[in-house]
Amino acid sequence: MASAHGSPALGASGMPQAPLRMLASDNVAGAHPLVLEALVAANSTHVLAYGNDPFTRRAESAFNELFGREVRTLFVYGGTGANVLALASMLQPAECVVCTNWSHINMDETGAPEKILGAKLLDLPSPDAKLTPDQIRAAASARGNPHHAQPAVVSLTQPTELGTLYSPAEVRALCDTAHELGMLVHMDAARIGNATAALGASRAALRAFTVDAGVDVLSFGGTKAGIVFGEAVVWFDPRRAARAEYLRKNVTQLHSKMRYISAQYEALLANDLFIGLGRAANAAAMGLYEATKHHASLGLTTPPAVNSVFPILADPAKSRLQEWSFFWDWDVAAHQVRWMTAWDVTLDDVAQFAAGVDAVLAR
C-alpha cells in the first residue's frame, strides 16, 4: 500500500513493507522462466553425455552467431572454473598473470588460480579497478629475468568489482599493448550482460569490447544473468583451444550431463535475452541511485555504470537496514556497503528499499 505522496506506506515497526527482493547480489535471484523451460526440455529425453548432444551443439552455434565468427566454446560448472580453465589454456610453466588487485581472480576465488594452475597472479594497484597500458609495459619489464615469473597473460574483469567499465577503446589499447609484448588477453566477464547493456545494448556493442578489441579468451557469465548454474569459456581463435578439451576435465570442470548447462545458454542467447536482463538490472540500480542520492550522507555523486551502488552507511542505520533487507558490507573501515540489483529487481522493489533507507536515516 502506498502513502499519499506516492512512497510505500510504513508499517508499525516504522519500516516499509519488506522488499520483494534483496540487494545483496545478482547471485540471489532465481532463474528466468525461459531458462527453466529450457531445462525442462533438456530433461525430457536421453542424449549422450559430455556435450555430445544436440543442445550443446545448438548452444555452440549460438555463440558463433553471437560473435559473428567461428569460436570455440566450452561449458563449465561456475565462474571460478571458467577463469581457471581459460588461464590454464593460455599459460606455460613459470608464467604469470597480470591483473589488478581488485580483479575477481585475485580477490574472490580463494587463491584457486594460483593453487590449481601453480601460476603467480601479479596483482597491480588500481583505484578504479582498471589496468592501464603503462602498467602492462612495466610488468613486462620482468621478462627475460630467470628469477621472476614471466608475465604472459593480461586478465581484465568487465565490469570491474567496483562497478566500473572498460570502454571498447580502453580494451583495444590494452590488447594492442599486450599483443605487442607477446602476451595474451583474458576477459573475466561474469556480468557480461550488464556490460553489454551499458555499452550499447547490442551484439555489435558486445563485439566491440571483446573480439573486435582483441580479447583472446573470454569467460562468459550466465549465473548472474538468469541461469541456474554453469558458465561458458570462449576462445576467439579456436586454435588456442587445442588443449582446452583435455584441460577442462583436468581442472574438474567437465559436466557429464552437459545439456543442462548448454540448454540454458541456448535460451540466454536467444533474442539476446542476456542483454535484456542486464539492461533491467542496470536500470534498477539507476533507479535506486536516483531514489536515494538526495541523502548527502550516502555520498552518492556518480550514477552507477552497471548494477551496483556503493553508498556510505554507518551504524546504527546500516545494521537496521541490513536486518530488514540484507546487503553486504564493502569497505568496513570506510563504512561503505554495496547494493546490487539483479535482473528481476523491479522499480517497485527499488521504491520499497528506498523508503527503508529514508526510514532508517530519519532516525
N, C-alpha and C positions, 0 to 999 in steps of 0.2 A: 504493500500500500504506500502511495506517495503522499508527502505533505503538500500543503497548499502552494508552496513555492517551487514544486517540481522535484525536490530531493526526496529520497526514501525516508519514510517515517521512522522515528526512533522507537524502540521498544522500552519496556520497563527498566531494563538494565542501562539505559542511556545509549545503547549501541543500535545501529540499524539491524534489520533482519540480516542474518549471516549471508555472505555472498554465496552464490551457487557454486562458484569455482574458486580455487585457491590461486594465489600468485606466487607460489613457491618456485615453480619451474615449469617449462613446457613439457617436462617428463611426467608431470602428474596427470596430464589429460589422457582421455581414453582414445580409442581408435576411431577413425572416420567411418561412417556407415558403409561407404563404398569399399573400404578396405576389408571390413568384416564380411561383406558379401563375397569378396574375392577369396577370403579364407574358407568360407563355406563351400564355394565352388571347388577349391583345391582339395577339400576334404571328401568330395563326393565320388572319387574314383581311385583306382590303383594306377600308379605310374612308377617308372624306375626311379631309383634313388640317386643321390649325389648330383642332382642337376640334369640328369638325362630324361627330362620330361618336357612336355610342351609349354608349361607355364614358364619355366626358366628360359626356354628358347625365345618365347614371345617377349619376356622382360628384357633379355639381352638385345633383341631387335629394337625395342622401345628406346633403349639407351643410345643405340646407333642413330636413331631418328632424332633424338633429343639434341645430340651434339653435331648432327649433320655430317657424320663420317663414321667409318668403321672403328669402333673402340673395343677394348676387351674389358668385360665386366664380370666380376666375381662377387658373390654374395657371402656375407659372413654374419656372425651372431650379433655383434654390437660395435659401438664406436671405437672402443679401445682396440678391439681385434682388427677393425678396419685399418686403423693407423699403424698397428704393428705389422700387419701383412703388407701394406703399402711400402713402409720403410724397409722391411725385410727384402723386398724385391729390388730396392734401389741401392742398398748398402753392400759394400765389401768389407772384409775384416780390417780392423784398425781405422775405419772411417767413422765420422761423427755427423750429427745433425745440427744445423744452425737454426735456432728458433728464438722467440722472446721468452723472458722469464714468466710472462703471462700465458704462454701457449698452453693449450689443453694437454698436450703430451707431456709437458713439464709440470703443470700444476695439479692435474686431476686424474692421473692414470696410475697412481701408486707406484711409480717407477717402472711400469710394465715395459715400455720400450727399452729401457736400459737393462732390465733384468732378462727379458726374453731374447732381445737382439744382441745383448752384450756390446751395445754401442753407446758412446757418450752423447748426451744432449748438451750442446754448447748454448746455454740459455743467456741471451743478452738483455740488458735492462732496456725497458721501453715504457715511457709514461702513458702512452696511448695504446700499448699492446701491439704496435705495428713495427715491423722491421723496416730498415732503410737500405738502399743500395750501398751506402758507405759502411754500414755495419757488416754487410756481406763481404765487402772488399777487405775490411780489417780482419775479419775472421779467417779469410782465405790466406792471410799472410803466414799462417802456421803451416801451410802445406809445404812439403819437402823437408820438414824437420822430423827426423826419426823419433824424437822424444814426445811428439804431440800427436793426438788423434787427428786424422786428416779430414777437414771439412769437405763433405761430398754431397750433402743434401740440404736444401733450404726448405723448412716446413712453415707454412703460413696457416693461421687459423682465421677463417672467414665465415661469419663475423667473428671478431675477437671476443675474448672473455669479458672485455669491458664494454661490449656493445658497439664498438667502432667498426668501420668498414674500410677495406681497401678498395679504392676506385679501380676500374679497369686499367687506367694509365699507370697507377702505382704498381699493380700486379705485373704489368708488362715491363716496367723499369726493373723490378726485382728479378723477373725471369731472364731478361736480357743480361743483367749483370751476372747472375748465377751461371747461365749458359756460356757466357764469355770466359768465365773462370773454370769451365769444365764441370760444373755442378748441376744437379737435377733439382726440380722443384716439386714439392708435395703440398697439396692444399687439404687441410682438415676442415671440411665444410659440413659439420653436424647440423647446422641450421641453414642449409643452402637455400631452402625455400624463402626464408626471411631475407637473406642477402639478395636473392634474385628479385624479390618483390620490391626491395628498397632501391635497387639499381636499374629499374626499368620494367620489371614485371613481364618479361617475355623470354622466349628461348634465345633470341639474339642477345639480350642482356646477360643471360647466363653464360653464353659462349664468350662474351666479351671479356669476362673476368676469369675465365677458365682456359678452355682450349685455345681460343684466339689470342689470349695473352701470353701463352707459352707454358702453362702448367703442364707437368709431365704425368703426374698421378694424382687422382682426386679421391678423397674419402667422401662419399655422397651420403648424407644422413637422411634417415626417414623416421627414426623413432621419435624425434622431437616434432615431427610433422604429420602425425596422424596414423602411423602404423603401430603394430603391437610389438614387434621385435625384428631385428635384422638391419644391416647396413650394406652398402654396396661400395666396392672399390673399382675405379675406372682408370684404365691405362689408355691415354690418348694415342700412344704408339703401341699397338698390340705386340710388337716385337719385344718391348720391355717387360711384357708379362710372361715371357717364356718359362721362367722358373716359378711363377706365382701359383700355378696349378698345384704344384707339389708343396710349396711353402704354406699354402692355406691350411693343409692338414697338419703340417709340421708345427704350426703355431696354434693348433687346436680350434680352427675356425671353419672346418668343413662340416656342414649340417647334412645329415643323411636325407632327411625329408625336406630337401631344398625348396620344393614347390611352395611351402608355407611362407618362405621369405620372398621368393621371386613373384608369387601371385600378388602379394601386397604392393610390390613395386610396379607391377603392371597397372594396378589401379591408381597408384600415386602419380604415375607419369601421364596417364590417360587424360586428355584435355587439360594438361598442365595443372592438375589438382594441387600438387605440392606448392606451386606458386600462389594459387588462390588461398591456400591455408596459411602460407607465410604472410600474405597481404593482410589477412584477417587478424593474425596475431600482432603484426606491426601496428595496425590501426587501433587495436585495443590499447597497446602501450601508449600511443599518441594521445588517445582519449584520456588515459589515466594521467598523463603528464598535464594535459590541458585542465583537467578537473582538480588538480592538486597544486599546481605551480604557484598559486596565489599565497600559499603558506611560505613566507620567506625563510622560515627556519629549516625547511626541507632542502633548500639550496638548489632547487631545480631551475637552471637557467638555460639549458640547452635541450632542445627537443630530442627524443631518442631516435637513433638511426634505424633500429630494428625493434625487437620486442622486449627490451629490458630497460628499467628505470632504476637509478641509483640515488635515492634520497638520503639525507642526513636525518636520523630519527633517534633521539636519545630516550632512555628510560625516565619516567615510568610509561610514557606514551608508547614506546616501542613494544615493550613486553605486553601491554594491554592489547595492543593491536594484533600482535602475534598470537595471543591466546584466542582471540576472536576469529582470526583468519590467518593461518600460518604463512610466513615467508622467511627467507634465510637472511642471517647477518652476512655482511660482505667484508667490511673493514671495521673490526670491533673497536680498534683504537680511535678511529675517526667517527664512530657512531654511524657508519654508513651501512645501509641494508640494500637488498636487491628485490625489486618487484618485477616478476617476469610473467608475461602473458602467453598463453597457449592458443592454438588455432580455434578453440571452442569458447574462448572468453568473449562474452558479448558486452555491448555498451551498457546494458542493464547491470551486469556484473561489475563493470567499472564504476557505475554510479553508486552502487551499494558500497563498494570498497571505499570510494572517495568520501562518502558520507561517514564511514567509520573513521577515516583519517580526521575529518572535521570534528567528530565527537571526541576523539582522544586528545587532539590538540587544544580543543576548547577547555579541557580540564587542566 
